[in-house]
Amino acid sequence: MKSAFAFTSLGLGVIASAVIVPHVLHGEANNSITFNLIAHGPPSANGIVGRLDDGQCRIGGGHPTAGYYLHNAGVWDQKGHGCILAPETFQWQCDLHTKPTKGFSLDCSGKLTYHGKDRFFACPVNDRGEWNIYLKPLPGQLKCVPITLSSENSSQKTVCGSGVPAPPKPNYNTTQECKCHTSPLSPKPTTALSYRCPTDIKGDFEFPHLMVPIDYSIKYWHTPLGSKLNGSIKANKRFTAFTFDVNPSYAGKTCSVVFLFPNLSKLETSAYEFSGTGNLTLSELSRIVDPKQTTASSLPPLKYRAIRKPIFPGSNINFITTACPAGQKVSYVLGGDGSVDLNYFQDYSRSPLGLYIRVC
């Protein structure tokens, strides 16, 4: 990133442009660790960390995957740029001819930490699901959310309690082309079908067996909120995870994940409060949520990039159609973007409201 602070490292003053890149970048140091990073936050602030040409570390947007090297408590990217916490904004970025900010490490679970703390923040760059990474929320930006960053394909793993790193993998050869994928998350399930079930529950359907609120405010970051009958969505802040226990008799059939949102005047035994504009977002989780343990900080990774559909009263949404996961338990996380704010009571009466799996 080019700025007035391009050659400044936090707390180190001005650095001369002739910064010497350590030999770790050529794989010659045995105490180096090489890795990619995955962000864990709300669905749109979740996934592989990519890199822009100017050095910004970016979540979302399909940017090339960034490779990192950890050496002597500092992080370097695969191009030999030092990764710093920029003065004033505390944005995490990797700049040319710059020494990295010291104090970084990978804990025994693979999380990136700064002076022992694993919490960072993602702040939106645009409304298309792209986020920059900061140590602190960006002043004046009200949509920043807390995240953690975990290593993927780390070349070393520390044995918990021993303080002894495992033997390193073969050295990186940085003269070779970096064959990186742009994202570990598919834009949609690979089993998606071209046709869809009806967006209603007039046939066979599954009602969620669990609804677990996920709150990304700092107060509830590590707090499990149990199981509820109400769905609660607030753009990039509050989500609801759903678990369905799909009947084995649906084997060989087709299923759609649908969200039914009738006009308020049509409801008989349910109700909702809705404001704002934007999309509902949905993605399947890689594991089942636990109402006693699942929190914003421990939400399982997404199986695919969140699907976005416009939400407004009177809209019935078909998110995705696949082969029915018969005999399985599956969890989805439902969120929103823009300014969407929705609270509702899940109900399958004459005017059904909420998230369902529809069988066809």
C-alpha positions in Angstrom: 0.0 0.0 0.0 1.4 3.4 -1.0 1.0 6.0 1.7 2.8 8.5 3.8 3.5 5.7 6.1 4.8 3.3 3.5 8.2 2.9 5.2 7.0 3.1 8.8 6.6 0.1 11.1 4.5 0.5 14.3 6.6 1.8 17.1 9.9 1.5 15.1 10.0 4.9 13.5 11.1 5.5 9.9 12.9 2.6 8.2 15.3 3.2 5.4 14.3 1.8 2.0 17.1 -0.7 1.9 15.4 -3.2 4.2 17.1 -6.6 4.1 14.6 -9.4 3.6 15.5 -12.3 5.8 16.7 -15.6 4.3 13.5 -17.3 5.6 11.9 -16.1 2.3 14.2 -18.5 0.5 13.5 -21.3 2.9 16.9 -21.3 4.4 15.9 -20.9 8.1 14.7 -23.9 10.0 12.7 -21.8 12.4 10.5 -20.3 9.8 6.8 -21.0 9.4 5.0 -20.7 6.1 1.2 -20.6 5.8 -2.0 -19.1 4.3 -4.7 -17.4 6.5 -8.4 -18.0 6.8 -10.6 -15.4 8.4 -13.4 -16.6 10.7 -16.2 -14.0 11.1 -19.7 -13.3 9.8 -20.4 -15.2 6.5 -19.2 -12.3 4.2 -16.1 -11.7 6.4 -15.2 -15.4 6.3 -12.7 -17.3 4.1 -9.3 -17.2 2.7 -7.2 -14.0 3.0 -6.1 -12.7 -0.3 -3.7 -10.0 -1.4 -4.0 -6.8 -3.5 -1.1 -5.5 -5.6 -0.7 -2.6 -3.2 -0.1 -4.9 -0.3 -3.5 -4.8 1.4 -4.7 -8.1 3.0 -8.3 -8.6 1.8 -11.1 -11.0 2.8 -13.5 -11.7 0.0 -13.5 -10.5 -3.6 -11.7 -13.6 -5.1 -8.2 -12.0 -4.8 -5.1 -14.2 -5.2 -4.4 -16.2 -2.0 -1.7 -14.6 0.1 1.2 -16.7 1.3 2.9 -15.7 4.6 6.2 -16.4 6.4 6.5 -16.1 10.2 10.1 -15.3 11.3 11.3 -13.9 14.6 7.8 -12.7 15.6 7.3 -10.8 12.3 5.2 -11.7 9.3 6.5 -11.4 5.7 4.4 -12.1 2.6 5.5 -14.3 -0.3 6.9 -11.3 -2.2 9.2 -10.4 0.7 7.2 -7.5 1.9 7.0 -6.8 5.6 3.5 -7.0 7.1 2.8 -4.1 9.5 0.0 -2.6 11.6 -0.2 0.8 9.9 0.2 3.8 12.2 -3.1 5.6 13.1 -5.4 3.1 11.4 -3.8 -0.2 12.6 -4.7 -1.8 9.2 -2.7 -5.0 8.6 -0.9 -4.7 5.3 2.4 -5.9 3.7 4.6 -3.1 2.3 7.6 -3.1 0.0 11.0 -2.2 1.7 9.4 -2.4 5.2 10.3 -4.4 8.3 7.3 -6.2 9.8 5.6 -5.3 13.1 6.9 -7.6 15.8 4.7 -9.5 18.2 3.0 -12.0 16.0 2.9 -15.8 16.5 0.8 -18.8 15.7 -0.7 -20.5 18.8 -0.9 -24.3 19.2 -4.4 -24.3 17.5 -3.0 -22.5 14.5 -4.5 -19.1 15.2 -2.5 -15.9 14.4 -2.0 -13.9 17.5 -0.6 -10.4 18.3 1.1 -10.2 21.7 -0.9 -13.3 22.6 -4.4 -12.1 21.6 -6.2 -13.7 18.7 -8.9 -11.1 18.0 -8.7 -8.8 15.0 -11.3 -6.8 13.1 -12.7 -6.8 9.6 -14.1 -3.6 8.2 -16.0 -3.5 4.9 -14.4 -1.9 1.8 -17.6 -2.0 -0.2 -21.1 -3.7 -0.3 -19.8 -6.7 -2.3 -18.4 -8.7 0.7 -14.8 -7.4 0.7 -13.1 -6.6 4.0 -9.8 -5.1 5.2 -8.1 -6.4 8.3 -7.4 -4.2 11.4 -6.1 -4.7 14.9 -8.8 -2.3 16.2 -12.2 -1.2 14.7 -11.7 1.6 12.2 -12.8 4.9 13.7 -16.1 6.1 12.2 -16.8 2.7 10.5 -19.8 1.2 12.3 -19.8 -2.1 10.4 -16.5 -3.5 11.6 -16.8 -7.0 13.0 -14.4 -9.1 15.2 -12.7 -12.0 13.5 -10.0 -14.5 14.2 -7.3 -15.6 11.7 -6.2 -19.2 11.5 -3.4 -20.7 9.5 -3.9 -23.1 6.6 -1.2 -25.5 5.4 1.2 -24.3 8.0 4.7 -25.7 7.5 5.1 -26.1 11.3 2.8 -26.9 14.1 3.6 -26.2 17.7 2.9 -29.1 20.1 0.6 -27.7 22.8 2.4 -27.6 26.2 5.8 -28.6 24.8 6.9 -25.4 23.2 8.7 -27.6 20.7 7.9 -27.2 17.0 7.4 -30.2 14.8 10.0 -30.9 12.1 9.6 -28.5 9.2 8.3 -29.4 5.9 10.5 -29.1 2.8 11.7 -25.6 2.2 9.7 -23.2 -0.1 11.4 -22.3 -3.3 10.2 -18.7 -4.0 11.6 -18.8 -7.6 8.7 -21.0 -8.6 5.4 -19.6 -9.6 2.9 -19.5 -6.7 0.0 -21.7 -7.9 -2.6 -20.2 -5.6 -6.4 -20.7 -5.8 -8.4 -17.5 -5.5 -10.7 -18.9 -2.7 -11.3 -22.1 -0.8 -15.0 -21.5 -0.9 -17.0 -22.5 -3.9 -19.5 -19.8 -5.1 -22.2 -22.4 -4.7 -22.5 -26.1 -3.8 -21.0 -28.3 -6.5 -24.1 -30.5 -6.4 -26.4 -27.6 -7.2 -29.2 -28.5 -9.6 -30.5 -26.3 -12.4 -34.2 -26.7 -11.4 -35.8 -25.8 -8.1 -38.5 -27.0 -5.8 -41.6 -24.7 -5.3 -41.0 -21.8 -2.8 -43.7 -23.0 -0.4 -44.2 -25.9 2.0 -47.4 -27.3 0.5 -45.6 -30.6 0.0 -43.0 -32.5 2.2 -40.7 -30.2 4.1 -38.4 -30.0 7.1 -38.8 -27.6 10.0 -35.5 -26.6 11.7 -34.8 -28.6 14.8 -32.6 -25.9 16.2 -32.3 -22.2 15.8 -29.2 -20.7 17.4 -28.5 -16.9 17.4 -25.0 -15.8 16.6 -24.1 -12.3 17.8 -20.9 -10.7 16.5 -20.9 -7.8 19.0 -17.9 -7.8 21.3 -20.2 -8.5 24.3 -21.4 -11.8 22.9 -18.3 -12.8 20.9 -17.6 -15.8 23.2 -21.1 -16.2 24.6 -23.4 -19.1 23.5 -26.9 -17.9 23.3 -28.8 -21.2 23.3 -31.6 -22.3 21.1 -34.5 -20.0 20.2 -37.8 -20.0 18.3 -37.1 -16.6 16.9 -34.9 -15.8 14.0 -32.8 -12.6 14.4 -30.8 -11.0 11.5 -28.9 -7.7 11.5 -26.7 -6.9 8.6 -23.1 -8.2 9.3 -23.8 -8.2 13.1 -26.4 -10.7 14.0 -27.0 -14.1 12.4 -29.1 -17.2 13.0 -27.8 -20.8 12.6 -30.3 -23.5 11.7 -30.0 -27.3 12.1 -32.2 -29.6 10.2 -32.5 -33.4 10.8 -33.5 -34.6 7.4 -35.7 -37.7 7.1 -34.0 -40.8 5.6 -37.1 -41.4 3.4 -36.0 -38.5 1.3 -33.1 -40.4 -0.2 -32.9 -39.9 -4.0 -35.2 -36.9 -3.9 -34.4 -33.2 -4.5 -34.5 -30.5 -1.8 -34.5 -26.7 -1.9 -33.5 -24.4 1.0 -36.2 -21.7 1.0 -37.0 -18.7 3.1 -40.7 -17.7 3.2 -41.4 -14.0 4.0 -45.1 -13.2 3.5 -46.6 -9.7 3.9 -47.3 -8.9 7.5 -51.0 -8.6 6.8 -51.1 -12.3 5.7 -49.8 -13.6 9.0 -52.2 -15.3 11.4 -50.2 -16.9 14.2 -46.8 -15.3 13.7 -45.2 -11.9 13.4 -42.0 -10.1 12.4 -40.3 -6.7 12.6 -38.4 -5.7 9.5 -36.5 -2.6 8.3 -33.8 -1.7 5.9 -32.8 -2.9 2.4 -30.4 -5.5 1.1 -30.0 -9.2 0.8 -30.4 -12.3 3.0 -27.3 -14.4 2.9 -27.2 -18.2 3.4 -24.4 -20.7 3.5 -24.1 -24.3 4.8 -21.7 -24.9 7.7 -19.1 -27.6 7.7 -20.3 -28.9 11.1 -23.4 -29.0 13.1 -23.9 -26.1 15.6 -24.2 -26.8 19.3 -26.6 -24.3 21.2 -24.5 -24.8 24.3 -21.2 -24.1 22.7 -21.5 -22.3 19.3 -20.6 -18.6 19.5 -19.5 -16.0 17.0 -15.9 -17.0 17.8 -16.5 -20.7 17.2 -19.0 -20.8 14.3 -17.9 -23.7 12.0 -16.4 -22.7 8.7 -18.6 -22.2 5.7 -18.8 -25.0 3.0 -19.4 -22.4 0.3 -19.5 -18.7 -0.2 -22.7 -17.1 1.1 -25.6 -17.0 -1.4 -27.3 -13.6 -1.5 -31.0 -13.0 -2.4 -33.0 -9.7 -2.1 -35.3 -9.6 0.9 -38.6 -7.6 1.2 -42.1 -8.3 2.5 -43.9 -10.7 0.2 -40.8 -12.4 -1.1 -40.3 -16.1 -1.1 -36.7 -17.0 -1.6 -35.2 -20.2 -3.0 -31.5 -20.2 -2.0 -30.3 -23.5 -3.4 -31.5 -26.8 -4.8 -29.5 -30.0 -4.3 -30.0 -33.7 -3.7 -31.7 -34.1 -0.3 -29.2 -34.8 2.5 -31.4 -37.7 3.6 -30.6 -39.2 7.0 -28.2 -36.4 7.8 -28.1 -33.4 10.1 -27.1 -30.2 8.3 -26.6 -26.6 9.6 -27.0 -23.4 7.7 -26.3 -19.8 8.8 -28.6 -17.0 7.7 -27.5 -13.4 7.7 -28.0 -10.1 5.9 -26.2 -7.3 4.2 -26.9 -3.7 3.4 -29.1 -2.3 6.2 -31.3 -5.4 6.7 -32.7 -5.8 10.2 -35.2 -8.7 10.8 -36.7 -10.4 13.8 -39.3 -13.0 13.3 -41.1 -16.0 14.9 -40.6 -19.2 12.9 -44.1 -20.6 12.1 -45.5 -23.1 9.6 -49.2 -22.3 9.9 -51.4 -21.2 6.9 -49.0 -18.3 6.2 -45.6 -19.9 6.9 -42.7 -17.7 7.9 -39.0 -18.6 8.1 -36.3 -21.0 6.7 -37.3 -24.5 5.6 -36.0 -27.4 3.5 -38.6 -28.1 0.8 -38.7 -31.6 -0.7 -39.8 -32.1 -4.3 
